[in-house]
Amino acid sequence: MKEHALFINTSGENHLLTAYDQETYRRLCQTLELPREEVLWDQAERHRQALSQADYLFSTWGMPALTEEQIRDYLPRLKAVFYAAGSVQEFARPFLNRGVKVFSAWAANAVPVAEFTVAQIILAGKGFFQGTRRMERGGREAFAAYAHSFPCNYNVKVGILGAGMIGSLVLRMLQSYQLETLCYDPFASDEKLSALGTRRASLEEIFSQCQTISNHIANRPATQGMLTYRLFSLMGENTTFINTGRGAQVVEEDLVRALREKPDRTALLDVTWPEPPEKDSPLWTMENVVLSPHIAGSMNNEVARMGAYMAEEFAAFSQGLPCRYEVTLASLETMA
């Protein structure tokens, strides 16, 4: 007899059908009774019987944050939640406290972020971002002159802040380039950093020595506001700061001050705080700032990768095999 599962979300306007595409859905239905229509939590009472029989929940962005009492009352048989997205900080603890396993596709969501970041690192090494703006004003020669002021992408230092899932993948991808990487991560072991082809460094070393710096530090209360003028002021000539992590870690006025002091510095910001920036934020108009609308993570076809990861994780879990992407109370303390 097949076990029972449900798709669940807070709104009908969600990515469930994209995350769990037809191929992934077909795979899940081989071993599960899984209706294609999702349960919307604001209609939970209407679905109480189905919820009471659910052994597993599958979701993505829009997963409801339930209390322990709601989990006990509505989901008495629940064994595990499979989340086809990244951070589970908003909902995981009550489930874990109730003994329900939680699995996240953060590794799948890390792939497009890492690809986006590495592309920006390599383009930044050629002066591409400010160069295109200089060409608009001064023509091809202005871009060429600016690009020739860079050491480019051979035997230069790149700093990676955070060796979590995304930072680690960025470091692995950068191993195919002739670059020296430095990494700040107080939680990563020396063995892990060595395997990633990088060496441990302080924030001060990275900001003062690296041609390009990319932020992937987990967004926790202790890390908010940690990137300040003291660090940004250390950035050298033509240094680029990339943020595809979280905007709250950056003190905006401090970054703006450092960018104004040395206009050859560049900031590539896929995330800000608040997001988007306030209407009067100078980030909108500064020529050495490039804003993108939080597009580094999974989009369109890429979203289906997350559902596929969760189908694979369910298959391992249901067969008693080792799982790769389980979230625990302990791991929540250091992950994004």
C-alpha positions, -999 to +999 in steps of 0.1 A: +000+000+000+013+034-009+019+061+017+001+094+015+016+128+007+004+163-001+016+194-018+011+223+006+015+260+004+001+293+016-011+306-017-023+294-051+002+319-066+032+297-060+059+277-078+047+242-069+039+231-104+072+244-117+093+229-089+076+195-091+073+192-129+056+163-147+087+141-146+093+146-109+056+142-101+055+110-120+085+097-101+069+106-068+036+089-077+054+056-083+055+051-045+031+077-031-005+086-032+000+123-040-028+145-054-016+170-079-037+198-064-020+216-035-035+221-001-036+258+007-031+263+044-058+289+048-082+262+037-068+236+061-100+229+078-116+218+046-086+195+040-084+182+076-090+146+067-064+145+040-039+163+062-045+138+090-035+110+067-004+126+053+029+109+059+049+135+039+045+171+028+061+185-003+064+223-008+085+251-021+085+289-016+054+297+004+056+268+028+033+277+058+050+283+091+030+261+115+030+259+153+038+227+171+001+226+181-011+228+145+013+201+135+001+179+163-036+185+155-036+185+117-007+163+108-005+135+134+011+110+110+036+133+094+071+119+090+089+144+069+088+177+050+105+180+016+111+217+007+120+224-029+137+258-021+165+271+000+163+285+036+140+267+060+146+291+089+110+305+088+093+272+094+116+243+103+119+244+141+083+234+151+085+204+128+119+194+141+107+198+177+078+175+169+102+149+155+094+155+119+123+153+095+130+183+073+148+182+040+158+213+019+169+217-017+194+244-007+220+226-027+199+228-058+192+265-052+230+270-047+237+260-083+224+290-102+236+314-075+271+300-078+270+301-116+258+337-115+285+346-090+314+330-109+302+347-141+303+381-123+337+373-108+353+366-142+336+396-159+346+419-130+382+408-134+380+423-169+365+456-157+333+447-177+307+464-155+321+499-151+337+495-185+303+493-203+292+525-186+324+543-195+320+532-231+285+548-232+301+581-223+335+579-239+334+552-266+353+520-271+386+536-262+373+546-227+363+510-220+396+496-233+417+520-212+397+511-181+400+473-188+438+476-192+441+490-157+430+456-143+453+426-136+425+405-150+420+368-143+454+352-139+472+348-106+450+373-087+433+369-054+395+364-051+379+365-016+349+343-007+330+352+025+313+320+038+320+284+028+285+271+031+266+254+003+269+283-022+303+296-012+317+260-014+303+256-048+318+289-060+351+278-047+349+245-065+340+262-097+368+287-094+393+258-092+392+256-130+406+291-132+442+303-124+431+323-094+441+323-058+412+321-035+410+333+002+380+323+023+365+337+055+345+311+074+351+306+112+330+274+111+347+256+082+374+231+091+409+234+076+403+201+059+372+214+041+390+246+030+419+226+017+397+203-003+381+234-018+415+247-030+414+278-008+431+291+023+416+306+054+419+344+058+405+371+080+380+397+067+407+423+068+430+402+047+404+396+021+392+432+018+427+445+016+442+419-007+416+406-031+407+419-065+371+406-062+352+398-030+319+378-030+296+375+000+280+342+009+278+344+047+247+328+063+221+354+072+219+351+110+212+379+136+249+378+145+260+385+109+237+414+102+255+447+098+289+430+099+303+444+066+311+480+075+332+509+064+362+495+083+363+467+058+351+485+026+377+512+031+404+485+028+394+477-008+421+485-033+422+499-068+395+485-091+382+461-064+347+447-069+324+437-041+296+412-051+266+404-029+243+376-039+238+366-002+218+389+020+217+427+020+212+430+058+249+421+063+260+453+046+258+487+062+246+505+031+259+540+041+293+525+047+295+509+014+283+540-004+309+561+015+337+537+003+325+537-032+323+575-034+359+578-020+373+556-047+350+556-078+371+528-094+357+504-068+326+486-080+296+470-062+275+443-079+244+439-057+218+413-064+204+418-029+201+449-007+184+458+026+157+468+023+150+451-010+146+469-033+166+499-019+147+529-007+136+553-035+161+579-023+190+555-019+222+566-038+226+530-049+201+537-077+222+564-093+259+556-085+278+547-117+300+522-099+270+502-085+251+476-106+218+465-091+201+433-102+166+423-089+175+392-068+178+370-099+208+349-088+187+321-073+165+295-091+142+310-118+120+294-144+134+261-156+160+261-128+132+258-102+125+222-114+160+212-103+149+218-067+119+195-070+141+168-086+165+170-056+136+165-032+123+135-052+158+120-049+159+128-012+125+112-006+136+081-025+167+077-003+147+084+029+119+060+020+144+032+014+164+038+045+194+051+026+217+080+036+202+114+029+223+144+018+201+174+026+185+168+060+182+199+082+187+195+119+182+219+149+220+221+151+225+229+114+200+257+116+224+276+139+249+281+111+230+278+078+213+305+059 
